[in-house]
Amino acid sequence: MKDNLTDFGFERVTFPEKTAKVKQLFSNVANHYDMMNDIMSFGLHRCWKKAFIHRLPLAFNQNILDVAGGTGDIAMHLKKSYAHLGLNITVCDLTLEMVQRGRDRAINQGIVNTLDWCCGNAEQLPLPDSSFDLYTVAFGMRNVSDRPKALAEAWRVLKPGGWFFCLEFSQVDNVLFKKAYDLYSFQILPRVGGWVAKNQDAYRYLAESIRQFPNQRQWQADIHHAGFKQVFYEDWMGGMVALHWACKTER
């Protein structure tokens, strides 16, 4: 019998329940999201995202979809650093509050009219088939309820020859590093989240969701199973973060 449950942190819930919980969680922390990213990663998320962007196979007039795009970090960095390429970027996020926060940031930076924003679920994107050259998702895939569906949607919206790029927290192999990482994740991070964002449970979930996400090799296999070819991954910082990328070719 098929298990119709998925993980929400260390809880087991139905797929619709996880989607609703994730949506509510990010709605609640939207106003503190960017500040908390800086605090909980000591600013490293900015370095990781910049390195992620530098690995993208960019070209003139590409159509790029940034899924779980949050408040627009990836999209705005692309627009500012690669303005000469004339990139067409769509930011899609599950949570309306995050999209609104991203639009406000874009207005403040003077780039709002050069980005498209939409509210949508990675498992059922409100976008046409074969319409994007690049699909990016940074630190968002572990929040998806049904990852195989999200990968199928990534395949659907990418053009033949398009690329899937995923940056996500992953599994640390070094025993001593893992102990220190666990101490920070489960003891310190939730308390900081409670102090800054007034939501300790949200940041406890974020730590738990990292541990529940497939390890590097399993995620690579999942991407390949979705039909992608040339599936690669690369560990950063001893596996704390991993970059996966793959190409859409004919099945």
LOLO-573042 format. One line per 2 residues: their letters; for each residue x, y, z of N, C-alpha, C. Coordinates in Angstrom, 1 decimal, decimal comma, padded with zeros to 4 digits, always signed. Layout:
N
A	X Y Z X Y Z X Y Z  ... .
***
This chain:
251
MK	+000,8 -001,2 +000,0 +000,0 +000,0 +000,0 +000,9 +001,3 +000,0  +000,6 +002,2 -000,8 +001,4 +003,4 -001,0 +001,2 +004,3 +000,3 .
DN	+002,3 +004,8 +000,8 +002,3 +005,7 +001,9 +001,9 +007,1 +001,4  +000,8 +007,6 +001,8 +000,3 +008,9 +001,4 +000,7 +010,0 +002,3 .
LT	+001,8 +009,8 +003,1 +002,3 +010,8 +004,0 +003,6 +011,3 +003,6  +004,0 +012,4 +004,1 +005,3 +013,0 +003,8 +005,8 +013,7 +005,1 .
DF	+007,0 +014,2 +005,0 +007,6 +014,8 +006,2 +007,3 +016,3 +006,3  +007,0 +016,7 +007,5 +007,0 +018,1 +007,8 +007,9 +018,2 +009,0 .
GF	+009,2 +018,5 +008,7 +010,2 +018,3 +009,8 +010,2 +016,8 +010,2  +010,1 +016,6 +011,5 +010,1 +015,2 +012,0 +008,7 +014,6 +012,1 .
ER	+007,7 +015,4 +011,7 +006,3 +014,9 +011,7 +006,0 +014,2 +010,4  +005,0 +013,3 +010,5 +004,5 +012,7 +009,3 +003,1 +013,3 +009,1 .
VT	+002,9 +013,9 +007,9 +001,6 +014,5 +007,6 +001,2 +014,2 +006,2  -000,1 +014,5 +005,8 -000,5 +014,3 +004,4 +000,1 +015,4 +003,5 .
FP	+000,1 +015,1 +002,2 +000,7 +016,1 +001,3 +000,0 +017,5 +001,4  -001,3 +017,5 +001,4 -002,0 +018,8 +001,5 -001,7 +019,5 +002,9 .
EK	-001,6 +018,7 +003,9 -001,2 +019,3 +005,3 +000,1 +019,9 +005,2  +001,1 +019,3 +004,6 +002,4 +019,9 +004,6 +002,4 +021,2 +003,8 .
TA	+001,7 +021,2 +002,6 +001,7 +022,4 +001,8 +001,0 +023,5 +002,6  +000,0 +023,3 +003,3 -000,7 +024,3 +004,1 +000,2 +024,8 +005,3 .
KV	+000,9 +023,9 +005,9 +001,8 +024,2 +007,0 +003,0 +025,1 +006,5  +003,6 +024,7 +005,4 +004,7 +025,5 +004,8 +004,2 +026,9 +004,4 .
KQ	+003,0 +026,9 +003,8 +002,5 +028,2 +003,4 +002,3 +029,1 +004,6  +001,7 +028,6 +005,7 +001,4 +029,4 +006,9 +002,7 +029,8 +007,5 .
LF	+003,7 +028,9 +007,6 +005,0 +029,2 +008,2 +005,7 +030,4 +007,5  +005,8 +030,3 +006,2 +006,5 +031,4 +005,5 +005,7 +032,7 +005,4 .
SN	+004,3 +032,6 +005,5 +003,5 +033,8 +005,7 +003,9 +034,5 +007,0  +004,1 +033,7 +008,0 +004,3 +034,3 +009,3 +005,7 +034,9 +009,5 .
VA	+006,7 +034,4 +008,7 +008,1 +034,9 +008,9 +008,5 +035,8 +007,8  +007,6 +036,1 +006,8 +008,0 +036,8 +005,6 +008,7 +038,2 +006,0 .
NH	+008,2 +038,9 +006,9 +008,7 +040,2 +007,3 +010,1 +040,1 +007,9  +010,5 +038,9 +008,4 +011,8 +038,8 +009,1 +012,7 +037,8 +008,3 .
YD	+012,2 +037,4 +007,1 +012,9 +036,3 +006,4 +014,3 +036,6 +006,0  +014,5 +037,8 +005,4 +015,8 +038,2 +004,9 +016,8 +038,4 +006,1 .
MM	+016,4 +039,0 +007,1 +017,2 +039,2 +008,3 +017,6 +037,9 +008,9  +016,6 +037,0 +009,0 +016,9 +035,7 +009,6 +017,9 +034,9 +008,8 .
ND	+017,8 +035,0 +007,5 +018,8 +034,3 +006,6 +020,2 +034,7 +006,9  +020,4 +036,0 +007,1 +021,7 +036,6 +007,4 +022,2 +036,1 +008,8 .
IM	+021,3 +036,1 +009,8 +021,6 +035,7 +011,1 +021,9 +034,2 +011,2  +021,1 +033,4 +010,7 +021,2 +032,0 +010,9 +022,3 +031,3 +010,1 .
SF	+022,7 +032,0 +009,0 +023,8 +031,5 +008,2 +025,1 +032,3 +008,3  +025,1 +033,3 +009,3 +026,2 +034,2 +009,4 +026,6 +034,9 +008,1 .
GL	+025,5 +035,1 +007,3 +025,7 +035,8 +006,0 +026,2 +034,9 +004,9  +026,5 +033,6 +005,2 +027,0 +032,7 +004,2 +026,0 +032,4 +003,1 .
HR	+024,7 +032,6 +003,3 +023,8 +032,3 +002,3 +024,0 +033,2 +001,1  +024,5 +034,4 +001,3 +024,7 +035,4 +000,2 +025,9 +034,8 -000,6 .
CW	+026,9 +034,3 +000,0 +028,1 +033,7 -000,7 +027,6 +032,5 -001,5  +026,8 +031,7 -000,9 +026,3 +030,4 -001,6 +025,5 +030,8 -002,8 .
KK	+024,6 +031,8 -002,6 +023,7 +032,1 -003,7 +024,6 +032,8 -004,9  +025,5 +033,6 -004,5 +026,4 +034,2 -005,5 +027,2 +033,1 -006,3 .
AF	+027,7 +032,1 -005,6 +028,4 +031,1 -006,2 +027,5 +030,2 -007,1  +026,3 +030,0 -006,6 +025,2 +029,3 -007,4 +025,0 +030,0 -008,7 .
IH	+024,8 +031,3 -008,7 +024,5 +032,1 -009,9 +025,7 +032,0 -010,8  +026,9 +032,1 -010,3 +028,1 +032,0 -011,2 +028,2 +030,7 -011,9 .
RL	+027,5 +029,7 -011,4 +027,6 +028,3 -012,1 +026,5 +028,2 -013,2  +025,6 +029,1 -013,3 +024,5 +029,0 -014,2 +025,0 +029,2 -015,6 .
PL	+024,5 +028,4 -016,6 +024,9 +028,6 -018,0 +024,1 +029,7 -018,7  +024,4 +030,9 -018,4 +023,6 +032,0 -018,8 +024,0 +032,4 -020,3 .
AF	+022,9 +032,9 -021,0 +023,1 +033,4 -022,3 +022,1 +034,5 -022,6  +022,3 +035,2 -023,7 +021,4 +036,4 -024,0 +019,9 +035,9 -024,1 .
NQ	+019,1 +036,8 -023,6 +017,6 +036,7 -023,7 +017,0 +035,3 -023,2  +017,7 +034,7 -022,3 +017,2 +033,5 -021,7 +015,9 +033,7 -020,9 .
NI	+015,0 +032,7 -020,9 +013,9 +032,7 -020,0 +014,3 +031,9 -018,7  +014,2 +032,5 -017,6 +014,7 +031,8 -016,3 +013,5 +031,8 -015,3 .
LD	+013,3 +030,6 -014,8 +012,2 +030,5 -013,7 +012,9 +030,2 -012,4  +012,7 +031,0 -011,4 +013,2 +030,8 -010,1 +012,1 +030,4 -009,2 .
VA	+012,1 +029,1 -008,8 +011,0 +028,5 -008,0 +011,3 +028,6 -006,5  +010,3 +028,8 -005,7 +010,5 +029,0 -004,3 +011,4 +030,2 -004,2 .
GG	+011,2 +031,2 -005,0 +012,1 +032,3 -005,1 +012,1 +033,3 -004,0  +011,2 +033,1 -003,0 +011,2 +033,9 -001,8 +011,0 +035,3 -002,1 .
TG	+011,9 +036,1 -001,5 +011,9 +037,5 -001,7 +012,8 +038,0 -002,8  +013,2 +037,1 -003,7 +013,8 +037,5 -004,9 +015,3 +037,6 -004,9 .
DI	+016,0 +037,0 -004,0 +017,5 +037,1 -003,9 +018,1 +036,7 -005,2  +017,8 +035,5 -005,7 +018,5 +035,0 -006,9 +018,1 +035,9 -008,1 .
AM	+016,8 +036,2 -008,3 +016,4 +037,0 -009,5 +017,0 +038,4 -009,5  +017,0 +039,1 -008,3 +017,6 +040,4 -008,3 +019,1 +040,4 -008,5 .
HL	+019,8 +039,5 -008,0 +021,2 +039,4 -008,2 +021,5 +039,2 -009,7  +020,7 +038,3 -010,3 +020,9 +038,1 -011,8 +020,6 +039,3 -012,6 .
KK	+019,6 +040,1 -012,2 +019,2 +041,3 -013,0 +020,3 +042,3 -012,8  +020,8 +042,5 -011,6 +021,8 +043,5 -011,4 +023,2 +043,2 -012,0 .
SY	+023,6 +041,9 -011,8 +024,9 +041,5 -012,3 +025,0 +041,2 -013,8  +023,9 +040,8 -014,4 +023,9 +040,4 -015,8 +022,9 +041,1 -016,6 .
AH	+022,8 +042,4 -016,3 +021,8 +043,3 -017,0 +022,0 +043,3 -018,5  +023,3 +043,1 -018,9 +023,6 +043,2 -020,4 +023,1 +042,0 -021,1 .
LG	+022,7 +040,9 -020,4 +022,2 +039,7 -021,1 +020,7 +039,8 -021,5  +020,0 +040,7 -020,9 +018,6 +040,9 -021,2 +017,8 +039,6 -020,7 .
LN	+018,1 +039,1 -019,6 +017,4 +037,9 -019,0 +015,9 +038,2 -018,7  +015,1 +037,3 -019,0 +013,7 +037,3 -018,7 +013,4 +036,4 -017,5 .
IT	+013,2 +037,0 -016,4 +013,1 +036,2 -015,1 +011,7 +036,2 -014,5  +011,3 +035,0 -014,2 +010,0 +034,8 -013,4 +010,3 +034,3 -012,1 .
VC	+009,8 +034,9 -011,0 +009,9 +034,4 -009,7 +008,6 +033,8 -009,2  +008,7 +032,6 -008,8 +007,4 +031,9 -008,4 +007,6 +031,4 -006,9 .
DL	+006,6 +031,7 -006,1 +006,7 +031,3 -004,7 +005,3 +030,9 -004,2  +005,3 +029,9 -003,3 +004,0 +029,4 -002,8 +003,2 +030,4 -002,0 .
TL	+004,0 +031,4 -001,4 +003,4 +032,2 -000,4 +003,2 +033,7 -000,9  +002,0 +034,2 -000,9 +001,7 +035,5 -001,3 +002,5 +036,6 -000,6 .
EM	+002,7 +036,4 +000,7 +003,4 +037,4 +001,5 +004,9 +037,5 +001,1  +005,5 +036,3 +000,7 +006,9 +036,4 +000,3 +007,0 +037,1 -001,1 .
VQ	+006,0 +036,8 -001,9 +006,0 +037,5 -003,2 +005,9 +039,0 -003,1  +005,0 +039,4 -002,2 +004,8 +040,8 -001,9 +006,0 +041,5 -001,3 .
RG	+006,7 +040,7 -000,4 +007,9 +041,2 +000,2 +009,0 +041,4 -000,9  +009,1 +040,4 -001,8 +010,0 +040,5 -002,9 +009,8 +041,6 -003,8 .
RD	+008,5 +041,9 -004,2 +008,2 +043,0 -005,0 +008,6 +044,3 -004,3  +008,3 +044,4 -003,1 +008,7 +045,6 -002,3 +010,2 +045,9 -002,4 .
RA	+011,0 +044,8 -002,2 +012,4 +044,9 -002,3 +012,9 +045,3 -003,7  +012,2 +044,8 -004,7 +012,5 +045,1 -006,1 +012,2 +046,6 -006,4 .
IN	+011,1 +047,1 -005,9 +010,7 +048,5 -006,1 +011,8 +049,4 -005,4  +012,3 +049,0 -004,3 +013,3 +049,8 -003,6 +014,6 +049,8 -004,3 .
QG	+014,9 +048,7 -005,1 +016,1 +048,6 -005,9 +015,9 +049,1 -007,3  +014,7 +049,5 -007,7 +014,5 +050,0 -009,0 +014,5 +049,0 -010,1 .
IV	+014,1 +047,8 -009,8 +014,1 +046,8 -010,9 +012,8 +046,0 -011,0  +011,8 +046,6 -010,4 +010,5 +045,9 -010,4 +009,9 +045,6 -011,7 .
NT	+010,0 +046,5 -012,7 +009,4 +046,3 -014,0 +010,2 +045,3 -014,9  +011,3 +044,8 -014,4 +012,1 +043,9 -015,2 +011,9 +042,4 -014,7 .
LD	+011,1 +042,2 -013,7 +010,9 +040,9 -013,2 +009,4 +040,5 -013,3  +009,1 +039,3 -013,5 +007,7 +038,8 -013,4 +007,6 +038,0 -012,1 .
WC	+006,4 +038,2 -011,5 +006,2 +037,5 -010,2 +004,9 +036,7 -010,3  +004,9 +035,5 -009,7 +003,7 +034,7 -009,6 +003,6 +033,9 -008,3 .
CG	+002,5 +033,7 -007,9 +002,2 +032,8 -006,7 +001,8 +031,5 -007,2  +002,6 +030,4 -006,8 +002,2 +029,1 -007,3 +003,0 +028,0 -006,6 .
NA	+002,5 +026,8 -006,7 +003,0 +025,6 -006,1 +004,0 +024,9 -007,1  +005,2 +024,6 -006,6 +006,2 +023,9 -007,4 +005,6 +022,6 -008,0 .
EQ	+004,6 +022,0 -007,4 +004,0 +020,8 -007,9 +003,0 +021,0 -009,0  +002,6 +022,2 -009,2 +001,6 +022,5 -010,2 +001,8 +023,9 -010,7 .
LP	+002,8 +024,2 -011,4 +003,2 +025,5 -011,8 +002,2 +026,1 -012,8  +001,8 +027,4 -012,5 +000,9 +028,0 -013,4 +001,5 +028,6 -014,7 .
LP	+002,3 +027,8 -015,4 +003,2 +028,2 -016,4 +003,1 +027,2 -017,6  +003,3 +027,7 -018,8 +003,2 +026,8 -020,0 +004,4 +025,8 -020,1 .
DS	+004,1 +024,8 -020,9 +005,1 +023,8 -021,2 +006,3 +024,4 -022,0  +007,5 +023,8 -021,8 +008,7 +024,1 -022,6 +008,9 +025,6 -022,8 .
SF	+008,8 +026,3 -021,7 +008,9 +027,8 -021,9 +010,2 +028,4 -021,2  +011,0 +027,6 -020,5 +012,1 +028,2 -019,8 +013,4 +027,5 -020,2 .
DL	+014,5 +028,3 -020,3 +015,8 +027,8 -020,5 +016,5 +027,3 -019,3  +016,2 +027,9 -018,2 +016,8 +027,5 -016,9 +015,7 +027,5 -015,8 .
YT	+015,8 +026,5 -014,9 +014,9 +026,4 -013,8 +015,9 +026,4 -012,6  +015,7 +027,4 -011,7 +016,5 +027,4 -010,5 +015,7 +027,3 -009,2 .
VA	+016,2 +026,7 -008,2 +015,6 +026,6 -006,9 +016,7 +026,6 -005,9  +016,7 +027,6 -005,0 +017,7 +027,7 -003,9 +017,1 +027,6 -002,5 .
FG	+017,4 +026,5 -001,8 +017,0 +026,3 -000,5 +015,4 +026,3 -000,3  +014,8 +025,7 -001,4 +013,3 +025,6 -001,3 +012,8 +024,2 -001,6 .
MR	+013,6 +023,4 -002,2 +013,0 +022,1 -002,6 +012,7 +021,2 -001,4  +013,3 +021,4 -000,2 +013,0 +020,6 +000,9 +011,6 +020,9 +001,5 .
NV	+011,1 +022,1 +001,1 +009,8 +022,5 +001,6 +008,6 +022,0 +000,8  +009,0 +021,4 -000,3 +008,0 +020,9 -001,3 +007,4 +019,6 -000,7 .
SD	+006,1 +019,4 -000,8 +005,4 +018,3 -000,3 +005,7 +017,0 -001,1  +005,5 +017,1 -002,4 +005,7 +016,0 -003,3 +006,8 +016,3 -004,3 .
RP	+008,0 +015,9 -003,9 +009,2 +016,2 -004,7 +009,2 +015,6 -006,1  +008,8 +014,4 -006,3 +008,7 +013,8 -007,6 +007,7 +014,7 -008,5 .
KA	+006,6 +015,1 -008,0 +005,8 +016,0 -008,8 +006,5 +017,3 -009,2  +007,2 +017,9 -008,2 +007,9 +019,1 -008,5 +009,0 +018,9 -009,6 .
LA	+009,7 +017,8 -009,5 +010,7 +017,5 -010,6 +010,0 +017,3 -011,9  +008,8 +016,6 -011,9 +008,1 +016,4 -013,2 +007,7 +017,8 -013,8 .
EA	+007,3 +018,7 -012,9 +006,9 +020,1 -013,3 +008,1 +020,8 -013,9  +009,3 +020,6 -013,2 +010,5 +021,3 -013,7 +010,8 +020,8 -015,1 .
WR	+010,7 +019,5 -015,3 +010,9 +018,9 -016,7 +009,9 +019,5 -017,7  +008,6 +019,6 -017,3 +007,5 +020,1 -018,1 +007,8 +021,5 -018,6 .
VL	+008,2 +022,4 -017,7 +008,3 +023,8 -018,1 +009,6 +024,2 -018,8  +010,6 +023,3 -018,7 +011,9 +023,5 -019,3 +011,8 +023,2 -020,8 .
KP	+012,5 +024,0 -021,6 +012,7 +023,7 -023,0 +013,6 +022,5 -023,2  +013,5 +021,7 -024,3 +014,5 +020,7 -024,6 +015,9 +021,3 -024,5 .
GG	+016,8 +020,7 -023,8 +018,2 +021,3 -023,7 +018,3 +022,2 -022,5  +017,2 +022,5 -021,8 +017,2 +023,4 -020,7 +017,8 +022,7 -019,5 .
WF	+018,2 +023,6 -018,5 +018,9 +023,1 -017,3 +018,2 +023,3 -016,0  +018,2 +022,3 -015,2 +017,7 +022,4 -013,8 +018,9 +022,6 -012,8 .
FC	+018,8 +023,6 -012,0 +019,8 +023,9 -011,0 +019,2 +024,0 -009,6  +019,7 +023,2 -008,7 +019,1 +023,1 -007,3 +020,2 +023,3 -006,3 .
LE	+020,1 +024,3 -005,4 +021,0 +024,5 -004,3 +020,2 +024,2 -003,1  +020,7 +023,3 -002,2 +020,0 +022,9 -001,0 +020,9 +022,5 +000,1 .
FS	+020,5 +022,7 +001,3 +021,2 +022,1 +002,4 +021,2 +020,6 +002,3  +022,3 +020,0 +002,7 +022,4 +018,5 +002,5 +023,0 +017,9 +003,7 .
QV	+023,7 +016,7 +003,5 +024,1 +015,9 +004,6 +025,6 +016,0 +004,8  +026,0 +016,2 +006,0 +027,4 +016,4 +006,4 +028,0 +015,0 +006,8 .
DN	+029,2 +014,7 +006,3 +029,8 +013,4 +006,5 +030,7 +013,4 +007,7  +031,5 +014,5 +007,9 +032,4 +014,5 +009,0 +031,7 +014,5 +010,4 .
VL	+032,1 +013,5 +011,2 +031,4 +013,3 +012,5 +031,5 +014,5 +013,4  +032,7 +015,1 +013,6 +032,8 +016,2 +014,5 +032,0 +017,4 +014,0 .
FK	+032,1 +017,7 +012,7 +031,4 +018,8 +012,1 +029,9 +018,6 +012,2  +029,5 +017,3 +012,0 +028,0 +017,0 +012,2 +027,5 +017,3 +013,6 .
KA	+028,3 +016,9 +014,6 +027,9 +017,2 +016,0 +027,7 +018,7 +016,2  +028,7 +019,5 +015,8 +028,6 +020,9 +016,0 +027,5 +021,5 +015,2 .
YD	+027,2 +021,0 +014,0 +026,1 +021,5 +013,1 +024,8 +021,1 +013,8  +024,7 +019,9 +014,3 +023,4 +019,5 +015,0 +023,2 +020,4 +016,2 .
LY	+024,2 +020,7 +017,0 +024,1 +021,5 +018,2 +023,6 +022,9 +017,8  +024,1 +023,5 +016,8 +023,7 +024,8 +016,3 +022,3 +024,7 +015,8 .
SF	+022,0 +023,7 +015,0 +020,7 +023,6 +014,3 +019,5 +023,4 +015,3  +019,7 +022,6 +016,3 +018,6 +022,2 +017,1 +018,6 +022,9 +018,5 .
QI	+019,7 +023,5 +018,9 +019,7 +024,2 +020,2 +019,7 +025,7 +020,1  +020,5 +026,2 +019,1 +020,7 +027,6 +019,0 +019,8 +028,3 +018,0 .
LP	+019,7 +027,7 +016,8 +018,9 +028,3 +015,7 +017,4 +028,6 +016,1  +016,7 +027,6 +016,7 +015,3 +027,9 +017,1 +015,2 +029,0 +018,1 .
RV	+016,1 +029,1 +019,0 +016,1 +030,2 +020,0 +016,3 +031,6 +019,4  +017,2 +031,6 +018,4 +017,4 +032,9 +017,7 +016,2 +033,2 +016,9 .
GG	+015,6 +032,2 +016,3 +014,3 +032,4 +015,5 +013,2 +032,9 +016,4  +013,1 +032,4 +017,7 +012,1 +032,9 +018,6 +012,4 +034,3 +019,0 .
WV	+013,7 +034,7 +019,2 +014,0 +036,0 +019,6 +013,8 +037,1 +018,5  +014,2 +036,7 +017,3 +014,2 +037,7 +016,2 +012,8 +037,7 +015,5 .
AK	+012,3 +036,5 +015,1 +011,1 +036,4 +014,3 +009,9 +036,0 +015,2  +010,1 +035,9 +016,5 +009,0 +035,5 +017,4 +008,3 +034,2 +017,0 .
NQ	+009,1 +033,3 +016,4 +008,6 +032,0 +015,9 +009,6 +030,9 +016,0  +009,8 +030,4 +017,2 +010,8 +029,4 +017,4 +010,5 +028,1 +016,7 .
DA	+009,2 +027,7 +016,6 +008,8 +026,5 +015,9 +009,1 +026,5 +014,4  +009,0 +027,7 +013,8 +009,4 +027,8 +012,4 +010,8 +027,4 +012,1 .
YR	+011,7 +027,9 +013,0 +013,1 +027,6 +012,7 +013,5 +026,2 +013,2  +012,8 +025,7 +014,1 +013,0 +024,3 +014,5 +012,6 +023,4 +013,3 .
YL	+011,5 +023,7 +012,6 +011,1 +023,0 +011,4 +012,2 +023,1 +010,4  +012,7 +024,3 +010,1 +013,7 +024,4 +009,1 +014,9 +023,5 +009,4 .
AE	+015,4 +023,4 +010,6 +016,5 +022,5 +011,0 +016,1 +021,1 +010,7  +014,9 +020,7 +011,1 +014,4 +019,3 +010,9 +014,3 +019,0 +009,4 .
SI	+013,8 +019,9 +008,7 +013,6 +019,7 +007,2 +014,9 +019,4 +006,5  +016,0 +020,0 +007,0 +017,3 +019,7 +006,4 +017,7 +018,3 +006,6 .
RQ	+017,4 +017,8 +007,8 +017,8 +016,4 +008,1 +016,9 +015,4 +007,4  +015,7 +015,8 +007,0 +014,8 +014,9 +006,3 +015,0 +014,8 +004,8 .
FP	+015,7 +015,8 +004,3 +015,9 +015,9 +002,8 +016,8 +014,8 +002,4  +016,6 +014,2 +001,2 +017,4 +013,1 +000,7 +018,9 +013,5 +000,7 .
NQ	+019,8 +012,6 +000,9 +021,2 +012,9 +000,8 +021,6 +013,1 -000,6  +022,8 +013,5 -000,8 +023,3 +014,0 -002,2 +023,1 +012,9 -003,2 .
RQ	+023,4 +011,7 -003,0 +023,3 +010,6 -004,0 +021,9 +010,3 -004,2  +021,0 +010,2 -003,2 +019,6 +009,9 -003,4 +018,9 +011,0 -004,2 .
WQ	+019,2 +012,3 -003,9 +018,6 +013,4 -004,6 +019,1 +013,3 -006,1  +020,3 +013,0 -006,3 +020,8 +012,8 -007,7 +020,0 +011,8 -008,4 .
AD	+019,8 +010,6 -007,7 +019,0 +009,5 -008,3 +017,5 +010,0 -008,6  +017,0 +010,7 -007,7 +015,6 +011,2 -007,9 +015,5 +012,1 -009,1 .
IH	+016,5 +013,0 -009,3 +016,5 +013,9 -010,5 +016,6 +013,0 -011,7  +017,5 +012,1 -011,7 +017,6 +011,2 -012,9 +016,3 +010,4 -013,2 .
HA	+015,7 +009,9 -012,1 +014,4 +009,2 -012,3 +013,3 +010,0 -012,9  +013,4 +011,3 -012,7 +012,4 +012,3 -013,3 +012,6 +012,5 -014,8 .
GF	+013,7 +011,9 -015,3 +013,9 +012,0 -016,8 +015,1 +012,8 -017,2  +015,7 +013,5 -016,2 +016,9 +014,4 -016,5 +018,1 +013,5 -016,8 .
KQ	+019,0 +014,0 -017,7 +020,2 +013,4 -018,0 +021,4 +014,3 -017,6  +022,6 +013,7 -017,6 +023,8 +014,5 -017,2 +023,5 +015,1 -015,8 .
VF	+023,2 +014,3 -014,8 +022,9 +014,7 -013,5 +024,1 +014,7 -012,6  +024,5 +015,9 -012,1 +025,7 +016,1 -011,4 +025,4 +016,7 -010,0 .
YE	+026,3 +016,5 -009,1 +026,2 +017,2 -007,8 +027,6 +017,5 -007,3  +027,7 +018,6 -006,5 +028,9 +019,0 -005,9 +028,7 +019,5 -004,5 .
DW	+029,5 +019,0 -003,5 +029,4 +019,4 -002,1 +030,1 +020,7 -001,9  +029,5 +021,5 -001,1 +030,1 +022,7 -000,6 +030,2 +022,7 +000,9 .
MG	+031,2 +023,1 +001,5 +031,4 +023,2 +002,9 +031,2 +021,8 +003,6  +031,8 +020,8 +003,0 +031,8 +019,5 +003,6 +030,4 +018,8 +003,5 .
GM	+029,6 +019,3 +002,6 +028,3 +018,7 +002,4 +027,2 +019,4 +003,1  +027,5 +020,5 +003,8 +026,4 +021,3 +004,5 +025,5 +021,8 +003,4 .
VA	+026,0 +022,2 +002,2 +025,2 +022,6 +001,1 +025,7 +021,8 -000,1  +024,7 +021,5 -001,0 +025,1 +020,7 -002,2 +024,4 +021,4 -003,4 .
LH	+025,1 +021,5 -004,5 +024,6 +021,9 -005,8 +024,3 +020,7 -006,7  +023,1 +020,6 -007,2 +022,8 +019,6 -008,1 +022,4 +020,3 -009,4 .
WA	+022,8 +019,7 -010,6 +022,3 +020,3 -011,8 +022,2 +019,2 -012,9  +021,2 +019,4 -013,8 +020,9 +018,4 -014,8 +020,3 +019,0 -016,0 .
CK	+020,4 +018,2 -017,1 +019,9 +018,7 -018,4 +018,6 +018,0 -018,8  +017,7 +018,7 -019,4 +016,5 +018,1 -020,0 +016,8 +017,7 -021,4 .
TE	+016,8 +016,4 -021,7 +017,0 +015,8 -023,0 +015,8 +014,9 -023,3  +015,7 +014,4 -024,5 +014,5 +013,6 -024,8 +014,6 +012,3 -024,0 .
R	+013,4 +011,9 -023,5 +013,4 +010,6 -022,8 +013,6 +009,4 -023,7 .
***
